[in-house]
């Protein structure tokens, strides 16, 4: 009777160990994907900062052109 309980316990522990190994692998994959997503998001944000900078320069130039041509409101 004791052997059966030990074998059954060992069997369940092996199954649990196998499932934990799969979970570890899955979590490792998820970490890699989250890191890649964060890096991609950071890249997009850097690109947007560059575009915003260029738009600010264009806005300054347009304001200068409007001022030279007296196209601005009197306000």
N, C-alpha and C positions, 0 to 999 in steps of 0.2 A: 504494500500500500504506500509506503514512504517513497519507494522508487518511482511510482506513478506520479506522485505529487511533485517530486523533484524534476522528473522529465517534463511534466506539464509546465512547471514554473520556468524551466530552462527554455522550453519551446516559446513561451510567451515573451520571455526576455530577449530571445533572438529576433522575434518579430518586431518587438519594440525597438531594438537596436537598428534593424534594417530601416524601419520607418524614420527614425531619428537621422540616419545617414541621408535619406532622401530629403528630409526637411532642411538639413544643413546645406545640401547642394542647391536646393531651391532658394534658400535665403541668400546664398552666395550669388546666384544668378540675379536675384532681385537687387542686391546691392550694386552689382555692375550696371544694371539697367538704370537705376536711380542716379548713379554717378554720371553716366552718359547723358541722361536727361538734364541734370544740373549743368554739365559742361555746355550742352547745346543751348540751354536757356541763357547762360552767361554770355555766350557768343552772340546770341540774338540781341541781348541788352547792349553789348558793346557796339554792335552795328547800328542800333537805334540811336545811341549817343552820338555816333558819327554823323548820322543823317540829321539829327537835331542841331548839331553844330553847324552843318552846312546850311540848314534852313535859317538859322540865326544870322549867318553872314549874308545870305541872300536878302533877308528882311532889312538888314542895315543898309545894304547897297540900294535897295528899292526906296527906302526912306530918303537916302541922299539924292536919288534921282528925282523923287517927287518934290523935295525941297528946292532943288535947282530949277525945276520947271514950274515952280509955284503951283503945284497941284494939291498942296495940303490945305486942310480946312483952317479957317481963321481961329479956331478954338485953341 
